[in-house]
Amino acid sequence: VKFNRRGTKLRRASRQLRRITPDHITYLDESSNYCEYDPNTQTSGTRGRECLPNNTDQSSCATLCCNRGSQPQLREVREKCHCQFNWCCRVECQTCVKTEEYHVCN
């Protein structure tokens, strides 16, 4: 939407858009571009953000990386493994290290 020439009423920015009615939410400012770093709002953008390559929702690499693509990375993850219950009342585990692949936005 934009203001009319007098600046007193809102009107459609294009005739192809639907008619504005009182139950519509209208925005006067453009939405921020969250894909790129913005020093004014101090949003970091999505470069370097972890994403899920096989998902189809908002956490997918295609969506989150703003179609810039992503790169696979490797990291070592420590987790408890080979746990045993010792009578009475103690669980003892080893710490295993595994290499895990993850993706980050370009």
N, C-alpha and C positions, 0 to 999 in steps of 0.2 A: 504494500500500500504506500501511498504518498499523499501529501497534502495538496489541496487544490491551489490555484494561483494566489488566492487571497490568504492562504494559510489557515483557513477556518474549518475545513472539513477534510476528512480522509476520503480518498478515492482509490479505485483499483489501479495498479501500476500498468496493467495491460487489460485490454478488453477480453482476452481469452480467459482470464481468471474469473472465478465465480463472483457473484455479487456479494458485497459485504453486508452482513446483517448484524443486529445487536448481539446475537449469540456467538459470533466469531471472535476469536482472539486475534488481534492484529499487532504486528511488531513494526516499530518505526526504525529501528536500527538493524543492520545486517547481523546475522549470527556470526560469532567468532569462528575463525578457522582453527580448529583444535589439532589439525594435522601438523602445523608448523609452529615453531617457537614464536611466542608473542611477548615482547618485552613490556608492553603496556599492561597486560593482564598477568604477566609472569607465568603463563601456561607453557609447559616445556615441550609441547608437541608430542608426537608418537615415535620419533626416531629413537632407536635403542630400547623401545618397550617390548616386553615379552608378549608373544602372541601364540595362538594355537592354530597350526597350519591346516588341520583337518576339520575344524569346526565350521559351522555355517551361521553362527550368531555374531553378536557384537565383538566377541573376543577372537574372532577369526583373523588370521593375518591379512586377508584381502580387505576386510572392513577396517580393522584397527590401523593398518599401515597405509591407509589412503591410496591403495593401488600402487604403492612404490615397491612392493615386494618385501621379502624377509630373507634372512640368512640363518642357516642352522649353526648352532654353537654347541659345545660340549662342556659339561661341568661334572665335578665329582660330588656325589651326594653320600653323606654318612647316615646310616640308619641301623637300628637295632635288628639283630638277626640271630638265628639259632638259639632262641630263648628256651630255657628249661625252668620248670617249676621244681624248687627244692623244698622238701618237706621240712618243717612247716613254715609256710608263709613267705617265701622269698622266690622271686623270679630273677634269674641271672641270664644276661644276654651278652653276646659278642657285638662288636661294632663292625659292620661290613661297609665297604666303600664300593659304590657302583658308578659307572659313567653313564650320564643321561644326556640325551639330545634335547635341545629346546630351540626355539626360533625367536629372533628379535627383528623388529622393523628396520628397514633401511632408512 
